[in-house]
Amino acid sequence: MKLDENTSTHTHDDCCSAKTDTHSKHNDHSHDHDHDHDHGDHSHGSADAGILKSRWMLWLSLTILAVFLVLTYVLKIELPRTVEIGLMLVAYVLAGNKTVALALRKASRGDFFNEFTLMTIATFGAFYIGEFSEGVAVMIFYEIGELFQDIAVSRSKRSIKALLDIRPDTVTVLRDDKALQVTPDAVRIGEKILVKAGEKVALDGEMLSASGTFNTAALTGEPKPQIIERGEKALAGMIAIDKSVEIEVQALFRDSKLSRILEMVQEASARKAPTQLLISRLARIYTPAVFLLALLIIVIPALFVADYNFDQWLYRGMVFLVIACPCALTISIPLGYFGGIGLASRNGILVKGANFLDVITKIDTVVSDKTGTLTKGVFQVQKIESNIAKTDFIRIAASLESYSTHPVAKAVVASVGDIALNKPTDVEEIAGHGLKGKVDGRDVLAGNSKLLDKHSVTYPAELASLVETLVMVAIDNNYAGYFLIADEIKDDAAQAVGELKSLGISTIMLSGDKEAVVKKVAGELGIAQSYGGLLPEDKVRIVQELKDQGRRIAFVGDGVNDAPVIALADTGIAMGALGSDATIETADIVIQNDQPSRIAAAVRIGKITKSVVYQNISLAMGVKVAVMALGAGGVATLWEAVFADVGVALLAILNAYRIQGRKI
């Protein structure tokens, strides 16, 4: 679906011929509200005002009708028939000229069964039997329904279109000691860009400045500032808050994470949910059947009714046609799903299509990776034990570990705080064991138990029972203490498991980490079933076994090795902030801020959307069937028919729009 609001055309164009996903693709029916300015840059109020002002002919038509009705039915002034006909024809042309023209154009192409033809026939029929004011009212209230629909669609688009406005048009690139303003797609990998305070980062890259504070709301949905240090990633869409920073570009503009997210958002609306597809298929049968039934209502009574009056039965047929238009269904349903996608976007969840909002409501099991999904994926020192002064112990061990680039060694060095380190000498890195060297002239060993065993250093036996990674340290061949290093559990991981459980969804954890670590993390999070020591193919096998048991699976992961199992699951969910490109591309849903609690939020959004869609179906079908029966029996008039049709459509549209204001 195109997200450009410059053409806010009628989204009802093909609702009776099942083309409900062409909200802004058709050019036949512009209804005088093509705009030269972009509503996305304005507030809801000013954008809506622009749509209202563009319908001046509709308001003039409504004024003429209102004045006529007041004169005739309130003041009891009987106007000459020719004056009445003249006023009503002027009002009709003002309100319905585009609709009638489009009906004729579509009919000339062989497309007869659509709402425009339906409205034209119904109003012409009213004119034929002398009910001019009712015919005008049908067209005016139909157009008012279209107006409210356009406003609702416009607001829905703006809720997602806000994402499209976060890409800057220009970027400051540093070339030959000059700061040049160029378009983002003109910047090459390896070039340096300058981002000033208040500006958006245009391309993904690595921080060259010492540090910077960024607003990451565009990517994560969270307004919380994030500090990015030298060497860390800065992503397109972030906004520099406190100062200017330099960034080395690591991805072309088209390959940035933000650009891919925006492409996914634009494509999301094109993927229809099963409910939408069902309504589309029914509409191909429903619309011609309605025309046939209206015709039968008009002609069949002539065979059985003694005092048959053609005008009377024509009127009943027209009432039946007006109320039968299925626009409330064919517009409110996709609008409901569109609202759900928008609500998810504002909560840091990218849903790649309406069909995935449906699927996620049916899952009963979430299978999750551990590292980077339920844990932060970053080694950190959790505990330090030493036999000597702790400051000396940290300084000596970290000084030796500063020689290594291993993630475990980096975790030790990161724990020193303000303690000054000394340069180690005679450093030897023993593969699979650790480091050996001298610090302050003392022999130091730092590594696993194998390293200390190799050098005949004794250490407490209870250390063997610890499941976390240990860096044991010996000084001058005597055991001195250890650093306990573990991947830290995400702050909301336990909350995520609890929320899923409250929704009736069980959680299973899979990991390539050792079994003891996986069991420990699972126990802390309240996950009953977990598997460790797995290869990527093992994860695929386990998920397939669960599917064979009849379970509806959502798999959540972040690494490249998670892409195959994400593709296999009924719903694939990727952690988008730190996740691999392959995983994000494969997933159906992307959690943009890496918070596992957003998984339950995505399920709730899916359930809210589905509930609203089914409410609209029940409301529309219930009212329409009742009023169609009344119209065919001569009880309902055109006035009641148009109020029922427009009223149901408005209620359905407003109900769908209500999704966007929901709190998750």
N, C-alpha and C positions, 0 to 999 in steps of 0.2 A: 504493500500500500504506500502510495506516495504521501509524504508528510508535508508537502508544500501547501501553505494555507492561502497562497495568492489566488487560488481558485476554489472557493468554498461552494462548489456546485452541489445540486440536490443529490443527496445520497439515496433517494428513493428511485433513481432513474430506472433501475432494472429490478426493483424489489419483487415485482409480480412475474418476472421472467427468470428469477433465481440467480441474478448476477449481483449478489449482495455485497461482494467484496470490492466493488468498483466505486468507492466513495468519491474519488476525485479524478477518476480516469476518463469519464465520459465527457464529451464536449458539447453534446447536443443540447443540454439543458442547463443553462447558466443562470436563469432566473434573475438577471440583472444584479447579481451580487459577486461579480468578479472584481477583485480589489487590486489596486496597484501597490498597496503597502503591505507589509508583513505583519500579521496579527501577532506573531510569536514574540515581537519585541515590545508588546504593550501588556498592560494589565488586563485581567479578565474584563473589567468594566469598559475600558476604551475599545477593546476588540469587539465586544458584544455590541457596543454602541455603533460601531462601523457597520456591522451586519444589519442592525435595525434601521439605520439611516438609508442604507442601500435599497430598502423595501418601501420607498416612499409611495410608489404606485399602489401597493397593497394597503397602506394606511389611508390613502385617499379613497380607495374603493370601499374600505370598511366605514369610513366617515359617511359616504353617500348612502350606504345601506342603513347605517344607524339613524341618520336623519330621516330617511324614508319611513323606517319602522316607528319612530317616535311620532311623526306627523300622522301616520295611518292608524296606529293602535293606541297611542297615548292621548294625542290631541284630537283624534277622531276626524282628521281632515282628509276627505276623499279626493285624491288627485285624479285628474283626467287620465284615462287609460294610456293615451299616447305619451303623456309625461312620465308615467310609471315605467312604461316599456323603455323609453329613452334613457331614464336614469339608470335602470337596471342593466341595460346593454353597456352603458359607459362604465359602470362599476365592474361588470363582468370582464370587459376587455382589459381594464386596468389590472385586475387581479389575475386573470387566467390566460392572457395572450400567449405567454411562453408555453404553458401547458398544452393548450389547444394546438399550437404550431408544432410542438414536439410530437403530439399524438398523431397528427396528420403525416409528419415526416416518417415516423416509425411505421405507420400503416402502409405508407408507400413502399417501404422496404420489406413488407411481409411480416413485420412484427406487430401483430394486432393485440395480443394478450399481454397488456401492461397496464399499470395504474393510470397512465395519462389518457389512454383510450377509454378506460373505465370511467374516469372523472368527466371526460368530455361527453361521453354518451349519456351519463346520468344527468348532467346539467342541461344538455340539449333536450333530453326527454322531459325535464321539468319545464323548460321553456315551451315545448310543444303543447303541453297540457295547460299552459297559462300560469304556472307557478314560478313567476320570474324571480321574486325575492328569495324563494327557497333555492332555486338554481344558483343564484349569486352567492347565497350563504354557503352552499356546499363547496363552491370553489374558494371562497374567502377563508373558510375555516380549514380547508385542506391546506391552503398556502400558509396559514398561521401554524399549523402542525409542522409543515416543512421548515418554517422559520425556527421554531424551537428545536427541531432536530438539528438544523445547521449550527445553532449555538452550542448544543451539546457536543456535536462532533468536533467543532472548533476548539472547545475547551479540552476535550479528550486529546486532540492532537497536540495542543500546547503543552499538556502535562508531560508528553514524551519529547516534543520538539525542543524543549528547554535543553535537552542533551545535545541537540545538533548545534546549539548556539555557543557551546563551550570550546569549539575549535577556533583558535585565533586565526585571523586572516593574514597576519604578517609575523615575522620572527626576526630578532636581531642576531645576525651571525657575525662572528669575529673572523675576518679574513685580512691577512697582510696588515695586522695591527689596526684595522679599521672596523668600525661597527656599522654593518650594512643592514638595511631593511629589505628582506626578501620574503617571498611566499614560502610557507613551510615545505612544499613539495620540491623546492629548489635547493634544500639543504642536503648535503651528502653525509654518509656515515663517517664518523671520525672528526667532523667539524665541531667547533665550539660555538655555543649559542649563549647569549646573555639574557637572563630573565629578570626584569626589574620588579621591585615590590609592587604588588597589585596586579601584575601581569600573569597570564596563563602560560604554562609550559606547553610548547607546541609539539614537541617530539620526545620520544622515550630516550633516556640517556643516563649517564653516570655523573654524579655530583663531583665537580672539581673544586668547588669552594669548600671551606672547612665544615660548614653546616648551614642549614636553612630551614625555616618553618613554613609549612605548606598547608593550605586548605585542600583536602582531598575529597570533599563532598561529591564532586562530579563523578568520581569513580567508585566511591564506596557507599554513598548515601549518608555518610556520617560527617557532620560539620566540625568534628574534633580536629584541632591542628595536629600535624605530624612533623616531627623533627627528622630531617634526613641529613646524615653525615657524609663526609667525603668518602667516595667509593661506593656508596649505596645508590640504588636506582631512583631516578625521578621520572615520573610518567606523565605523558601528555594529558592535559586536563587539570592537573594540579595548579594551584594558584600560589605564587610566592607571597608571603605575608609581610615579613619584617624587613627584608633587605634584598638587594640584587645578588644573584648567584650565577655562576658559570656552570654549564653542563656540556659534557661531551656526548654528541649524538651517537646512539647505538642502533637505531632503526629508522628506516625511511618513513616519511609521513604516512604513506598508505599502509605500512606494516605496524604502526603504533598500536598499542593495546586499545587506546581510545577509538581510533578509526575502525578497528574491527568490532568494537562494542556498538558503535553507531550504525555500522552496516547491519549488524544483527538486529538492532532495534527496528531499522527500516524494513527489514525482511520479515520481522515477526508477525506483522498483521496479515501477511499473505497466507500464512499457514492456518487453515480453518480447523476448528474443533469439530468432532463428530456431530455434535448437535447442529452446528451451522450447516454441515453437509446434508444432514437429514432434511432440514427445512428447505434447503435449496432443491433437493430432489422432489419433495412434496409440492413445491411451488410450481414445478413444470406440469403437474397434473391438476393442482388446485385451481389455477387461474382460468384455464379454458373450461373447467367444470363449472366454475362460478358463472361464467358467461352463458353456458348452456342452461343452467338452472334458472337464471334470470329470464332467459328467452322462454323456457317452459312455463314459468310463472305467468308470463304475459299471454301465451297462446293456448295452453292446455285448457284453462277454464272455459274457453269459447266452446269446447266440446261438451261441457257438463253443466255450465251455469245458464239458466234460462234467460235471465236479464243481464247477460254479459255486457259490460261496458269497457271498451278497449282502453280508454283513458285511465280508468280506475286501476285496471290490472297493469297497465304500463307504469303507472306511478309506483305500484307495489314492486314491480321488477326493478325500477330505478333505486328504490330504497334498499332492496336486496343487494344490488351492485355496490352501492356506496359503503354499506357496512361490511361487505365481503372482502374488501381490499386488505391483503395480509401485511400491509406495510409495518404495522406495529411489531409484528414478529420479525420480519426480515431486516428491520433496521435495529431494533433494540437488542437483538441477540448478538450480532457482531459488535455493536457498540458496548455491550456488556463485557465481552471478552477484551475489547480494546481498553476499556476502563481497568480491567484486571491487570493487563500488561503495564499500564501506566502506574497503577498503585504499586506493583512490584518494583518498577524502576525507581520510584521515589523512596523505596525501602532498601535500595542497594542490591536488588535482585533482578537480573536480566533473564526474562522468559522469552525464548526464541520463537514462540508461536502459540496461538490460542489452543491448539491441540494438546500442548504440554500442560496447560492449566487444567485441562480435563483429566489427563493421565495421572497427574500427581495426587489428585483427590482419591485415587483408587489404590495407592501403594499401601502395603501392610508391613513392609520391612525396609529399613534403611541399612545398607551395607556401606561401611565407611572405612577408608584408609586411615591410618594413625598419624604418621609423620606429615606435618604441614596441613592436616585437615582437622584433627582433634587436638593435636599438639602444635606448637609454634614452629617446629622444624628447625630450631636453633639450639645448639648445645650451650648450656649454661651451667656454671658451678652451683650446685645446690647445697653442698656442705663441705666444710674444711675441718679436718682433724689433724692435730700435730702433737709431737712429743716435745717440741721446743717452742720458743716464743713465736706466736702466730705471725707477726709482722716479718720476722726473719725467715720463717718457713715459706711464706708467700713470695717474698723477694727472691730467695734463692731458687725456688722451683720455677717461678715465672721467668726469671732471667734466663734459665736454661731453655724453657719452652719457647721463648721469643725467637729462638733460632729456627723453629719449625713453622710451616704454613698449614699443618694439619688442623682440621676444625676443632679437635679436642685440645690441641696446644693453644689455639686462639682463645678458646673458652677460659683456659687457665690464665692467660695473659690479661684477658678482659676483666678478671676478678680482682686485679691488684689495686684499683682505685688510684689514690694519690701516692702510692709507694713507688719510689724511684728504683729502677732496675739497673743492674750492672751487666756489662757485656761478657757473655760466656766465652771460654776458650776451650780448645781441644775437643770441640763438639763432634760426636759421632752419632749418626741416626741409624738405629738398628731396626731394620724392617720387621714389622709385626710385633715389635717389643716396646720401643720407645727411644729415649735419648740418654746419652752418656756424655759427660763433659765436666769442666771445672768452672766454679763460680767463687770468686774471692779466694782462689787458691785451694778450694775444697773439692773433693771428688763428689759429683752429684749424679744420681740415677733418677730418671723420671719416666715411668711407663707402667705397663701392666705387670701382673704377677709373674709372667714368664721372664721378664727382665730381671726382677729381683731373685728369682730362682736360679737364673743363669749365673748370677754373681754371688750366690750362696748367702743372700740376705734373708734373715728370718723376719716374719711379720705375723700379726695376729691371725689366728685360724678363722675367726668369725668373718673376716673380710670376704672369704670365698662364698658366703651365703648372700652377699649383696648382689642384686640383679643389675643395678645401674653400672655405667662405665666408671671405672676407678683409675686415677692416675696416682700410683704409689710413688713415694719419694724416699730415697735413701741418701744420707749424707755421710761421707767417709765410711761407707759400707755398713752403716747402721740405719735401720728403719726409722724414718722421721715423721711420717704421717701420710695422709692421702687427700686428694680432691675427689669428691663425688660429683660426677657430671651426668646430667640427664636433659632430655628434651622436655621443655616446660609445657604443661597442659594449658590450652587456651582458657582464658578467663570464663568464657560462656559455654565450654564444652559440656560440663555436667548439666547445666541448664538446658542445653540442646537435647540431651538424652532424655531428661525429665519431661520436657515439653512434647517430644515425640511419643513418649510412653502415654502421656495424658490424651493424646490423639489416637491411641490404640495402635501405635506403630512401634515395632520392636527394632532394636539397633544391634547390628553385628559388626565387629571390628576385625579388619584384615590388615596384616602388616608384614613387611619383609624383615622387621626387627626380630631379635631373639625372643623366643616364646615367653621367658620369664618376665621380660620388660613389658611385653604386650599384656600378659595376664595382670600385671601390677597396675598398668594404666586403666585397663578395663575395670578392675575392681574399684579404683578411685572414682570412675565415672558412672558406676552402676550398670555396666554392660555385662550381661550374663553370658554371652557367647562371643568368643574371640579366637583368632587363629594367628600364630606367629611363624616366622621363618619361611614366608611364602615367596615364591617367584611370581612374575606377572602371569604366567600360564596357570599357576595354582589359584590365583584370584579368579581368573576366568572360569576355571573348573568349579570352584565353590559356588559362584554366582549362578552358573548353569544348573548345578544340582538343586539350588534353592528354587529356581524357576521351574524345574521339573516337578517340584513338590507342589506347584500351583501358587507359589508366592508371587506377589507383585512387587518388584524390586526397584528401589532407587539407589544408585551407587554414587558415593561422594568421594572425590579424590582431587589431587592437584598435580601429580607428577606425570611425566611422559609415559611411564609404565602403566598408568591408570587409564589411558585412552582406550585400549581394547575392551576392558571390562565396563567402562562408561558406555561404550557403544552397544554392548550386549544387554545392559539393564533396560528395564521398561522406561525409566527416566534416569538420564545421566546428569549429575550435578557436579560442577567444577568450582574450585576455589579460584576466583579470578584475579585477586591482587598479586599473589605470588605463584599462581598456577602456571604450568607450561602452556605454550601456545597450542600444542596438539590437543591437550586435554580440554582447553577452552573451546576450541573449534569443534570438537566431537560432542561436547556436552549439550544437553537440551536447555539446561538452566545454569546460569553463572552467578555465584555469590560474589559480588564485587568487593566486599570488604573482608572476605575470608572468615566471617563469623559463623560457626556451625549453627548457632541459634536461628539463623535466617532460613535454615532448612524447614523448620516447623512453621516459620512465617510464610514461606512459599506454599506450604500445604494449606494454611489457613486462607491465604489469598485465593488459591484455587477453589476452596470450598465456598468462600464468599461469592466469587464470580459465578460458580455453578448454581448456587442458590438463587441469585438474582435472575439469571437466565431462565431457570425453571419457573420462577415467580411470574416472569413476563409471559412465558408461554401459556401458563395456566390462566392468567388474567385475560390475555388477548383472546384465547380460544373460548373461554367461558362466556365473556360478554358478547363476542361476535355471534356465537351460535344462538344465544338467547335473542338478540335483536334481529338476526336474520329470520328466525322463526316468527317473531312479532311482525316484521316487515312483510313477509310473505302472506301472513294472515290479515294484513290490513290494519293492524293495531298501531305499529310504529310509523311515524311520518318521516319525511326527508330531514326535517329539523332534528328529530331524535336520532336518526341514523348518522347524521354528520357529527352530532355531539358525541355519540357513542364511539364512532371511528376515531375522531380527533382526540377525544378524551382518553381513550385506551392507549393510543399512540403516545400522547404526552406523558401519561402515567408510566408507561413502559420506558420511555426515554429518560425521564427523571429518575426512575428506579435504577436504571443502568448507570446513570451519571453519579448516583449516590455512592457507587463503589469507590470513586476517587477520593471521597472524603473520609473513608473508613480508617480507623486507627488499628494498627497491627501490633 
